[in-house]
Amino acid sequence: MNFASVRIITEDVDRLVKFYEKVTGVSAERPAPVFAELVLPSCTLAIGHLQTVPLFGPGSAVAADNRSVIIEFRVNNIDAEYERLKSFVDEWVKEPTTMPWGNRAMLFRDPDGNLVNLFEPVTEEAIKRFSRKD
């Protein structure tokens, strides 16, 4: 089994696509006006309009209602990413901070309120742990 993607349901696909294109530096593929994919080397971030929810089952997802999932991206230089992103991220949860498990991380919310974590392994143990995942 391979992990394929995470899909965010939104009422404004264009707004989220623009936001995540800035965050990731990847251009979205748009196979339909109600759907987009940002294909990264490790995974795909999919963005679907609320209109697509009935295809999965009426009421199966609610736009802009997430408070339990964190969308995470590993980066090479967290402090440089902070400088790059701070001009267009509206809601910061945590500025770059070294976490007890060895990652330097920052957290912010996307325009729909979803929590996004960018992190960089910085301790020897964390670097070793992530080197096995490349």
DRENTORKOL-3810 file (N, C-alpha, C; in nm, 4 decimals):
REM DRENTORKOL-3810
@n.u->0.0842; n.v->-0.1170; n.w->0.0000; ca.u->0.0000; ca.v->0.0000; ca.w->0.0000; c.u->0.0893; c.v->0.1241; c.w->0.0000
@n.u->0.0520; n.v->0.2251; n.w->-0.0760; ca.u->0.1245; ca.v->0.3518; ca.w->-0.0792; c.u->0.0303; c.v->0.4646; c.w->-0.0419
@n.u->0.0793; n.v->0.5527; n.w->0.0420; ca.u->0.0029; ca.v->0.6714; ca.w->0.0765; c.u->-0.0033; c.v->0.7602; c.w->-0.0470
@n.u->-0.1228; n.v->0.7990; n.w->-0.0906; ca.u->-0.1376; ca.v->0.8718; ca.w->-0.2161; c.u->-0.1551; c.v->1.0221; c.w->-0.1975
@n.u->-0.2472; n.v->1.0619; n.w->-0.1082; ca.u->-0.2728; ca.v->1.2058; ca.w->-0.0974; c.u->-0.3528; c.v->1.2382; c.w->0.0272
@n.u->-0.3573; n.v->1.3677; n.w->0.0531; ca.u->-0.4484; ca.v->1.4268; ca.w->0.1509; c.u->-0.5341; c.v->1.5234; c.w->0.0705
@n.u->-0.6637; n.v->1.5189; n.w->0.0928; ca.u->-0.7543; ca.v->1.6083; ca.w->0.0205; c.u->-0.8191; c.v->1.7048; c.w->0.1180
@n.u->-0.8147; n.v->1.8306; n.w->0.0833; ca.u->-0.8817; ca.v->1.9358; ca.w->0.1598; c.u->-1.0089; c.v->1.9732; c.w->0.0841
@n.u->-1.1201; n.v->1.9767; n.w->0.1542; ca.u->-1.2462; ca.v->2.0216; ca.w->0.0960; c.u->-1.2642; c.v->2.1689; c.w->0.1326
@n.u->-1.2977; n.v->2.2482; n.w->0.0324; ca.u->-1.3079; ca.v->2.3927; ca.w->0.0512; c.u->-1.4226; c.v->2.4501; c.w->-0.0302
@n.u->-1.4667; n.v->2.5672; n.w->0.0056; ca.u->-1.5646; ca.v->2.6395; ca.w->-0.0750; c.u->-1.4954; c.v->2.7278; c.w->-0.1782
@n.u->-1.3616; n.v->2.7421; n.w->-0.1691; ca.u->-1.2876; ca.v->2.8294; ca.w->-0.2611; c.u->-1.1585; c.v->2.7608; c.w->-0.3060
@n.u->-1.1697; n.v->2.6779; n.w->-0.4081; ca.u->-1.0547; ca.v->2.6028; ca.w->-0.4580; c.u->-0.9445; c.v->2.6969; c.w->-0.5044
@n.u->-0.9800; n.v->2.8007; n.w->-0.5795; ca.u->-0.8782; ca.v->2.8920; ca.w->-0.6332; c.u->-0.7950; c.v->2.9560; c.w->-0.5221
@n.u->-0.8618; n.v->2.9996; n.w->-0.4156; ca.u->-0.7909; ca.v->3.0648; ca.w->-0.3041; c.u->-0.6922; c.v->2.9680; c.w->-0.2385
@n.u->-0.7359; n.v->2.8439; n.w->-0.2103; ca.u->-0.6451; ca.v->2.7478; ca.w->-0.1471; c.u->-0.5342; c.v->2.7049; c.w->-0.2411
@n.u->-0.5644; n.v->2.6898; n.w->-0.3692; ca.u->-0.4599; ca.v->2.6535; ca.w->-0.4658; c.u->-0.3514; c.v->2.7606; c.w->-0.4664
@n.u->-0.3892; n.v->2.8861; n.w->-0.4755; ca.u->-0.2898; ca.v->2.9947; ca.w->-0.4757; c.u->-0.2057; c.v->2.9925; c.w->-0.3484
@n.u->-0.2713; n.v->2.9695; n.w->-0.2345; ca.u->-0.1999; ca.v->2.9654; ca.w->-0.1067; c.u->-0.0978; c.v->2.8516; c.w->-0.1057
@n.u->-0.1411; n.v->2.7301; n.w->-0.1390; ca.u->-0.0496; ca.v->2.6156; ca.w->-0.1326; c.u->0.0553; c.v->2.6175; c.w->-0.2440
@n.u->0.0266; n.v->2.6815; n.w->-0.3558; ca.u->0.1314; ca.v->2.7001; ca.w->-0.4561; c.u->0.2428; c.v->2.7881; c.w->-0.4002
@n.u->0.2064; n.v->2.8922; n.w->-0.3239; ca.u->0.3078; ca.v->2.9778; ca.w->-0.2610; c.u->0.3846; c.v->2.9019; c.w->-0.1531
@n.u->0.3142; n.v->2.8247; n.w->-0.0729; ca.u->0.3791; ca.v->2.7500; ca.w->0.0352; c.u->0.4767; c.v->2.6471; c.w->-0.0204
@n.u->0.4316; n.v->2.5688; n.w->-0.1195; ca.u->0.5116; ca.v->2.4564; ca.w->-0.1687; c.u->0.6049; c.v->2.4907; c.w->-0.2841
@n.u->0.5742; n.v->2.5964; n.w->-0.3572; ca.u->0.6519; ca.v->2.6277; ca.w->-0.4765; c.u->0.6183; c.v->2.5369; c.w->-0.5933
@n.u->0.5084; n.v->2.4638; n.w->-0.5850; ca.u->0.4651; ca.v->2.3692; ca.w->-0.6883; c.u->0.3390; c.v->2.4242; c.w->-0.7543
@n.u->0.3312; n.v->2.4161; n.w->-0.8858; ca.u->0.2101; ca.v->2.4561; ca.w->-0.9583; c.u->0.1080; c.v->2.3433; c.w->-0.9530
@n.u->-0.0146; n.v->2.3806; n.w->-0.9298; ca.u->-0.1224; ca.v->2.2814; ca.w->-0.9204; c.u->-0.1632; c.v->2.2324; c.w->-1.0584
@n.u->-0.2009; n.v->2.1061; n.w->-1.0635; ca.u->-0.2649; ca.v->2.0492; ca.w->-1.1810; c.u->-0.4149; c.v->2.0620; c.w->-1.1589
@n.u->-0.4889; n.v->2.1066; n.w->-1.2606; ca.u->-0.6329; ca.v->2.1313; ca.w->-1.2474; c.u->-0.7114; c.v->2.0477; c.w->-1.3478
@n.u->-0.7365; n.v->1.9194; n.w->-1.3176; ca.u->-0.8120; ca.v->1.8357; ca.w->-1.4111; c.u->-0.9591; c.v->1.8753; c.w->-1.4239
@n.u->-1.0092; n.v->1.9525; n.w->-1.3304; ca.u->-1.1473; ca.v->2.0015; ca.w->-1.3334; c.u->-1.1537; c.v->2.1297; c.w->-1.2511
@n.u->-1.2482; n.v->2.2188; n.w->-1.2810; ca.u->-1.2574; ca.v->2.3433; ca.w->-1.2037; c.u->-1.2795; c.v->2.3222; c.w->-1.0533
@n.u->-1.3387; n.v->2.2074; n.w->-1.0168; ca.u->-1.3701; ca.v->2.1803; ca.w->-0.8762; c.u->-1.2626; c.v->2.0972; c.w->-0.8072
@n.u->-1.1468; n.v->2.0773; n.w->-0.8734; ca.u->-1.0461; ca.v->1.9878; ca.w->-0.8181; c.u->-0.9067; c.v->2.0293; c.w->-0.8641
@n.u->-0.8109; n.v->2.0188; n.w->-0.7721; ca.u->-0.6712; ca.v->2.0485; ca.w->-0.8041; c.u->-0.5813; c.v->1.9539; c.w->-0.7265
@n.u->-0.4606; n.v->1.9325; n.w->-0.7807; ca.u->-0.3603; ca.v->1.8515; ca.w->-0.7122; c.u->-0.2264; c.v->1.9217; c.w->-0.7189
@n.u->-0.1590; n.v->1.9269; n.w->-0.6041; ca.u->-0.0212; ca.v->1.9723; ca.w->-0.5978; c.u->0.0619; c.v->1.8471; c.w->-0.5749
@n.u->0.1326; n.v->1.8053; n.w->-0.6780; ca.u->0.2068; ca.v->1.6802; ca.w->-0.6739; c.u->0.3491; c.v->1.7095; c.w->-0.6290
@n.u->0.3829; n.v->1.6583; n.w->-0.5111; ca.u->0.5158; ca.v->1.6728; ca.w->-0.4540; c.u->0.5874; c.v->1.5390; c.w->-0.4632
@n.u->0.7196; n.v->1.5360; n.w->-0.4481; ca.u->0.7898; ca.v->1.4076; ca.w->-0.4575; c.u->0.7409; c.v->1.3018; c.w->-0.3586
@n.u->0.6964; n.v->1.3440; n.w->-0.2410; ca.u->0.6595; ca.v->1.2490; ca.w->-0.1368; c.u->0.5101; c.v->1.2183; c.w->-0.1285
@n.u->0.4267; n.v->1.3065; n.w->-0.1838; ca.u->0.2825; ca.v->1.2914; ca.w->-0.1675; c.u->0.2117; c.v->1.3940; c.w->-0.2542
@n.u->0.0823; n.v->1.3816; n.w->-0.2627; ca.u->0.0002; ca.v->1.4779; ca.w->-0.3350; c.u->-0.0949; c.v->1.5454; c.w->-0.2374
@n.u->-0.1045; n.v->1.6775; n.w->-0.2486; ca.u->-0.2037; ca.v->1.7528; ca.w->-0.1740; c.u->-0.3158; c.v->1.7848; c.w->-0.2722
@n.u->-0.4326; n.v->1.7280; n.w->-0.2482; ca.u->-0.5485; ca.v->1.7490; ca.w->-0.3340; c.u->-0.6410; c.v->1.8512; c.w->-0.2694
@n.u->-0.7053; n.v->1.9300; n.w->-0.3533; ca.u->-0.7993; ca.v->2.0310; ca.w->-0.3054; c.u->-0.9269; c.v->2.0149; c.w->-0.3866
@n.u->-1.0373; n.v->1.9856; n.w->-0.3171; ca.u->-1.1648; ca.v->1.9648; ca.w->-0.3838; c.u->-1.2694; c.v->2.0618; c.w->-0.3339
@n.u->-1.3564; n.v->2.1028; n.w->-0.4240; ca.u->-1.4650; ca.v->2.1935; ca.w->-0.3870; c.u->-1.5714; c.v->2.1176; c.w->-0.3084
@n.u->-1.6407; n.v->2.1892; n.w->-0.2250; ca.u->-1.7503; ca.v->2.1343; ca.w->-0.1461; c.u->-1.8531; c.v->2.0637; c.w->-0.2357
@n.u->-1.8650; n.v->2.1076; n.w->-0.3603; ca.u->-1.9591; ca.v->2.0453; ca.w->-0.4544; c.u->-1.9251; c.v->1.8984; c.w->-0.4817
@n.u->-1.8008; n.v->1.8570; n.w->-0.4571; ca.u->-1.7609; ca.v->1.7183; ca.w->-0.4837; c.u->-1.8001; c.v->1.6227; c.w->-0.3717
@n.u->-1.8354; n.v->1.6737; n.w->-0.2563; ca.u->-1.8636; ca.v->1.5893; ca.w->-0.1398; c.u->-1.9746; c.v->1.4871; c.w->-0.1660
@n.u->-2.0843; n.v->1.5228; n.w->-0.2314; ca.u->-2.1886; ca.v->1.4215; ca.w->-0.2554; c.u->-2.1395; c.v->1.2995; c.w->-0.3341
@n.u->-2.0318; n.v->1.3138; n.w->-0.4106; ca.u->-1.9768; ca.v->1.1989; ca.w->-0.4826; c.u->-1.9245; c.v->1.0925; c.w->-0.3861
@n.u->-1.8839; n.v->1.1344; n.w->-0.2664; ca.u->-1.8322; ca.v->1.0421; ca.w->-0.1648; c.u->-1.9392; c.v->0.9996; c.w->-0.0666
@n.u->-2.0438; n.v->1.0743; n.w->-0.0586; ca.u->-2.1528; ca.v->1.0487; ca.w->0.0345; c.u->-2.1970; c.v->1.1812; c.w->0.0929
@n.u->-2.3234; n.v->1.2134; n.w->0.0831; ca.u->-2.3725; ca.v->1.3417; ca.w->0.1341; c.u->-2.3298; c.v->1.3652; c.w->0.2796
@n.u->-2.2707; n.v->1.4823; n.w->0.3040; ca.u->-2.2300; ca.v->1.5180; ca.w->0.4388; c.u->-2.1038; c.v->1.4497; c.w->0.4878
@n.u->-2.0329; n.v->1.3794; n.w->0.4006; ca.u->-1.9139; ca.v->1.3052; ca.w->0.4443; c.u->-1.7951; c.v->1.3951; c.w->0.4772
@n.u->-1.7946; n.v->1.5169; n.w->0.4287; ca.u->-1.6882; ca.v->1.6130; ca.w->0.4608; c.u->-1.7499; c.v->1.7518; c.w->0.4711
@n.u->-1.6878; n.v->1.8357; n.w->0.5528; ca.u->-1.7346; ca.v->1.9718; ca.w->0.5739; c.u->-1.6170; c.v->2.0659; c.w->0.5488
@n.u->-1.6374; n.v->2.1648; n.w->0.4660; ca.u->-1.5304; ca.v->2.2602; ca.w->0.4348; c.u->-1.4959; c.v->2.3455; c.w->0.5559
@n.u->-1.3678; n.v->2.3779; n.w->0.5692; ca.u->-1.3185; ca.v->2.4711; ca.w->0.6714; c.u->-1.3606; c.v->2.4313; c.w->0.8125
@n.u->-1.3573; n.v->2.3015; n.w->0.8436; ca.u->-1.4043; ca.v->2.2538; ca.w->0.9737; c.u->-1.3014; c.v->2.1661; c.w->1.0441
@n.u->-1.1757; n.v->2.1694; n.w->0.9997; ca.u->-1.0736; ca.v->2.0796; ca.w->1.0539; c.u->-1.0061; c.v->2.1399; c.w->1.1771
@n.u->-1.0027; n.v->2.0657; n.w->1.2849; ca.u->-0.9273; ca.v->2.1046; ca.w->1.4039; c.u->-0.8528; c.v->1.9857; c.w->1.4618
@n.u->-0.8297; n.v->1.8817; n.w->1.3787; ca.u->-0.7609; ca.v->1.7636; ca.w->1.4312; c.u->-0.6455; c.v->1.7152; c.w->1.3443
@n.u->-0.6352; n.v->1.7609; n.w->1.2208; ca.u->-0.5304; ca.v->1.7155; ca.w->1.1302; c.u->-0.4314; c.v->1.8292; c.w->1.1078
@n.u->-0.3032; n.v->1.7942; n.w->1.1045; ca.u->-0.1981; ca.v->1.8912; ca.w->1.0733; c.u->-0.1345; c.v->1.8484; c.w->0.9415
@n.u->-0.1307; n.v->1.9380; n.w->0.8448; ca.u->-0.0676; ca.v->1.9117; ca.w->0.7159; c.u->0.0788; c.v->1.9507; c.w->0.7307
@n.u->0.1702; n.v->1.8538; n.w->0.7098; ca.u->0.3118; ca.v->1.8767; ca.w->0.7399; c.u->0.3991; c.v->1.8648; c.w->0.6154
@n.u->0.4958; n.v->1.9561; n.w->0.6075; ca.u->0.5942; ca.v->1.9562; ca.w->0.5007; c.u->0.7333; c.v->1.9664; c.w->0.5628
@n.u->0.8229; n.v->1.8774; n.w->0.5218; ca.u->0.9628; ca.v->1.8851; ca.w->0.5653; c.u->1.0357; c.v->1.9784; c.w->0.4691
@n.u->1.1147; n.v->2.0690; n.w->0.5247; ca.u->1.1886; ca.v->2.1668; ca.w->0.4449; c.u->1.3366; c.v->2.1614; c.w->0.4806
@n.u->1.4185; n.v->2.2246; n.w->0.3993; ca.u->1.5631; ca.v->2.2246; ca.w->0.4228; c.u->1.6103; c.v->2.3341; c.w->0.5158
@n.u->1.5369; n.v->2.4459; n.w->0.5240; ca.u->1.5802; ca.v->2.5581; ca.w->0.6076; c.u->1.4564; c.v->2.6293; c.w->0.6608
@n.u->1.4163; n.v->2.5942; n.w->0.7807; ca.u->1.2919; ca.v->2.6462; ca.w->0.8370; c.u->1.2956; c.v->2.7980; c.w->0.8547
@n.u->1.4093; n.v->2.8516; n.w->0.8933; ca.u->1.4163; ca.v->2.9960; ca.w->0.9161; c.u->1.4050; c.v->3.0734; c.w->0.7852
@n.u->1.4622; n.v->3.0214; n.w->0.6776; ca.u->1.4477; ca.v->3.0842; ca.w->0.5461; c.u->1.3025; c.v->3.0758; c.w->0.4991
@n.u->1.2375; n.v->2.9634; n.w->0.5252; ca.u->1.0969; ca.v->2.9482; ca.w->0.4878; c.u->1.0092; c.v->3.0466; c.w->0.5653
@n.u->1.0409; n.v->3.0657; n.w->0.6909; ca.u->0.9652; ca.v->3.1627; ca.w->0.7712; c.u->0.9762; c.v->3.3021; c.w->0.7096
@n.u->1.0961; n.v->3.3408; n.w->0.6738; ca.u->1.1160; ca.v->3.4726; ca.w->0.6121; c.u->1.0394; c.v->3.4817; c.w->0.4807
@n.u->1.0398; n.v->3.3764; n.w->0.4028; ca.u->0.9718; ca.v->3.3756; ca.w->0.2736; c.u->0.8197; c.v->3.3828; c.w->0.2884
@n.u->0.7643; n.v->3.3133; n.w->0.3879; ca.u->0.6193; ca.v->3.2997; ca.w->0.4008; c.u->0.5519; c.v->3.4045; c.w->0.4882
@n.u->0.6257; n.v->3.4699; n.w->0.5752; ca.u->0.5588; ca.v->3.5550; ca.w->0.6740; c.u->0.4853; c.v->3.6742; c.w->0.6129
@n.u->0.5172; n.v->3.7107; n.w->0.4907; ca.u->0.4473; ca.v->3.8238; ca.w->0.4297; c.u->0.3070; c.v->3.7877; c.w->0.3787
@n.u->0.2772; n.v->3.6597; n.w->0.3573; ca.u->0.1431; ca.v->3.6277; ca.w->0.3074; c.u->0.0646; c.v->3.5317; c.w->0.3958
@n.u->0.1251; n.v->3.4761; n.w->0.5002; ca.u->0.0491; ca.v->3.3936; ca.w->0.5952; c.u->-0.0187; c.v->3.4888; c.w->0.6930
@n.u->-0.1499; n.v->3.4753; n.w->0.7049; ca.u->-0.2254; ca.v->3.5669; ca.w->0.7908; c.u->-0.2322; c.v->3.5233; c.w->0.9368
@n.u->-0.2308; n.v->3.3912; n.w->0.9622; ca.u->-0.2480; ca.v->3.3445; ca.w->1.0999; c.u->-0.1345; c.v->3.2507; c.w->1.1396
@n.u->-0.0440; n.v->3.3029; n.w->1.2210; ca.u->0.0679; ca.v->3.2229; ca.w->1.2733; c.u->0.0267; c.v->3.1603; c.w->1.4053
@n.u->0.0531; n.v->3.0321; n.w->1.4206; ca.u->0.0263; ca.v->2.9608; ca.w->1.5454; c.u->0.1541; c.v->2.9533; c.w->1.6276
@n.u->0.2666; n.v->2.9260; n.w->1.5603; ca.u->0.3957; ca.v->2.9189; ca.w->1.6284; c.u->0.5049; c.v->2.9577; c.w->1.5300
@n.u->0.5879; n.v->3.0520; n.w->1.5715; ca.u->0.7044; ca.v->3.0897; ca.w->1.4922; c.u->0.8090; c.v->2.9791; c.w->1.5051
@n.u->0.9136; n.v->2.9783; n.w->1.4222; ca.u->1.0114; ca.v->2.8690; ca.w->1.4284; c.u->1.0606; c.v->2.8418; c.w->1.5711
@n.u->1.0463; n.v->2.7152; n.w->1.6107; ca.u->1.0786; ca.v->2.6694; ca.w->1.7454; c.u->1.1361; c.v->2.5289; c.w->1.7361
@n.u->1.2385; n.v->2.4990; n.w->1.8153; ca.u->1.2927; ca.v->2.3633; ca.w->1.8188; c.u->1.2090; c.v->2.2807; c.w->1.9162
@n.u->1.1543; n.v->2.1708; n.w->1.8645; ca.u->1.0650; ca.v->2.0840; ca.w->1.9416; c.u->1.1454; c.v->1.9782; c.w->2.0162
@n.u->1.0871; n.v->1.9203; n.w->2.1214; ca.u->1.1598; ca.v->1.8210; ca.w->2.2009; c.u->1.2041; c.v->1.6975; c.w->2.1222
@n.u->1.1406; n.v->1.6671; n.w->2.0101; ca.u->1.1764; ca.v->1.5482; ca.w->1.9313; c.u->1.2797; c.v->1.5782; c.w->1.8231
@n.u->1.3350; n.v->1.7027; n.w->1.8231; ca.u->1.4485; ca.v->1.7331; ca.w->1.7377; c.u->1.4195; c.v->1.8039; c.w->1.6073
@n.u->1.2950; n.v->1.8402; n.w->1.5853; ca.u->1.2612; ca.v->1.9170; ca.w->1.4656; c.u->1.2466; c.v->2.0635; c.w->1.5009
@n.u->1.2908; n.v->2.1499; n.w->1.4116; ca.u->1.2626; ca.v->2.2923; ca.w->1.4225; c.u->1.1392; c.v->2.3138; c.w->1.3351
@n.u->1.0340; n.v->2.3700; n.w->1.3942; ca.u->0.9049; ca.v->2.3750; ca.w->1.3271; c.u->0.8384; c.v->2.5103; c.w->1.3420
@n.u->0.7503; n.v->2.5389; n.w->1.2470; ca.u->0.6615; ca.v->2.6550; ca.w->1.2572; c.u->0.5235; c.v->2.6118; c.w->1.2112
@n.u->0.4231; n.v->2.6689; n.w->1.2729; ca.u->0.2859; ca.v->2.6325; ca.w->1.2413; c.u->0.2039; c.v->2.7563; c.w->1.2090
@n.u->0.1168; n.v->2.7402; n.w->1.1099; ca.u->0.0283; ca.v->2.8490; ca.w->1.0696; c.u->-0.0999; c.v->2.7880; c.w->1.0143
@n.u->-0.1990; n.v->2.8713; n.w->0.9915; ca.u->-0.3258; ca.v->2.8243; ca.w->0.9372; c.u->-0.3410; c.v->2.8713; c.w->0.7924
@n.u->-0.3966; n.v->2.7821; n.w->0.7099; ca.u->-0.4263; ca.v->2.8207; ca.w->0.5726; c.u->-0.5531; c.v->2.9068; c.w->0.5728
@n.u->-0.5950; n.v->2.9603; n.w->0.4582; ca.u->-0.7128; ca.v->3.0481; ca.w->0.4570; c.u->-0.8427; c.v->2.9838; c.w->0.5063
@n.u->-0.8518; n.v->2.8508; n.w->0.5054; ca.u->-0.9697; ca.v->2.7818; ca.w->0.5596; c.u->-0.9534; c.v->2.7436; c.w->0.7063
@n.u->-0.8397; n.v->2.7759; n.w->0.7668; ca.u->-0.8178; ca.v->2.7449; ca.w->0.9074; c.u->-0.7481; c.v->2.6131; c.w->0.9332
@n.u->-0.7096; n.v->2.5389; n.w->0.8291; ca.u->-0.6367; ca.v->2.4135; ca.w->0.8474; c.u->-0.4969; c.v->2.4422; c.w->0.8991
@n.u->-0.4505; n.v->2.3608; n.w->0.9922; ca.u->-0.3196; ca.v->2.3800; ca.w->1.0533; c.u->-0.2105; c.v->2.3216; c.w->0.9634
@n.u->-0.1078; n.v->2.4019; n.w->0.9364; ca.u->0.0032; ca.v->2.3622; ca.w->0.8511; c.u->0.1318; c.v->2.3721; c.w->0.9323
@n.u->0.2131; n.v->2.2668; n.w->0.9250; ca.u->0.3414; ca.v->2.2615; ca.w->0.9959; c.u->0.4526; c.v->2.2453; c.w->0.8926
@n.u->0.5471; n.v->2.3367; n.w->0.8937; ca.u->0.6706; ca.v->2.3188; ca.w->0.8181; c.u->0.7784; c.v->2.2883; c.w->0.9197
@n.u->0.8614; n.v->2.1882; n.w->0.8915; ca.u->0.9630; ca.v->2.1506; ca.w->0.9889; c.u->1.0913; c.v->2.1091; c.w->0.9207
@n.u->1.1991; n.v->2.1179; n.w->0.9983; ca.u->1.3328; ca.v->2.0762; ca.w->0.9554; c.u->1.3952; c.v->1.9951; c.w->1.0684
@n.u->1.4362; n.v->1.8714; n.w->1.0419; ca.u->1.5083; ca.v->1.7964; ca.w->1.1449; c.u->1.6413; c.v->1.8674; c.w->1.1729
@n.u->1.6700; n.v->1.8924; n.w->1.3009; ca.u->1.7929; ca.v->1.9669; ca.w->1.3328; c.u->1.8871; c.v->1.8940; c.w->1.4278
@n.u->1.8348; n.v->1.8046; n.w->1.5108; ca.u->1.9239; ca.v->1.7310; ca.w->1.5994; c.u->1.9774; c.v->1.6090; c.w->1.5250
@n.u->2.0876; n.v->1.5553; n.w->1.5741; ca.u->2.1477; ca.v->1.4382; ca.w->1.5097; c.u->2.0482; c.v->1.3228; c.w->1.4997
@n.u->1.9750; n.v->1.3003; n.w->1.6077; ca.u->1.8776; ca.v->1.1904; ca.w->1.6104; c.u->1.7650; c.v->1.2124; c.w->1.5090
@n.u->1.7133; n.v->1.3352; n.w->1.5020; ca.u->1.6049; ca.v->1.3646; ca.w->1.4073; c.u->1.6539; c.v->1.3540; c.w->1.2636
@n.u->1.7717; n.v->1.4040; n.w->1.2367; ca.u->1.8282; ca.v->1.3944; ca.w->1.1024; c.u->1.8441; c.v->1.2483; c.w->1.0633
@n.u->1.8924; n.v->1.1671; n.w->1.1553; ca.u->1.9099; ca.v->1.0237; ca.w->1.1284; c.u->1.7747; c.v->0.9564; c.w->1.1037
@n.u->1.6745; n.v->0.9924; n.w->1.1837; ca.u->1.5409; ca.v->0.9334; ca.w->1.1695; c.u->1.4827; c.v->0.9645; c.w->1.0318
@n.u->1.4991; n.v->1.0856; n.w->0.9854; ca.u->1.4425; ca.v->1.1224; ca.w->0.8555; c.u->1.5282; c.v->1.0771; c.w->0.7384
@n.u->1.6545; n.v->1.0532; n.w->0.7601; ca.u->1.7396; ca.v->1.0045; ca.w->0.6496; c.u->1.6964; c.v->0.8653; c.w->0.6055
@n.u->1.6331; n.v->0.7898; n.w->0.6947; ca.u->1.5826; ca.v->0.6564; ca.w->0.6605; c.u->1.4570; c.v->0.6642; c.w->0.5749
@n.u->1.3948; n.v->0.7813; n.w->0.5698; ca.u->1.2684; ca.v->0.7972; ca.w->0.4967; c.u->1.2880; c.v->0.8541; c.w->0.3569
@n.u->1.4081; n.v->0.8892; n.w->0.3226; ca.u->1.4330; ca.v->0.9479; ca.w->0.1897; c.u->1.4419; c.v->0.8433; c.w->0.0828
END
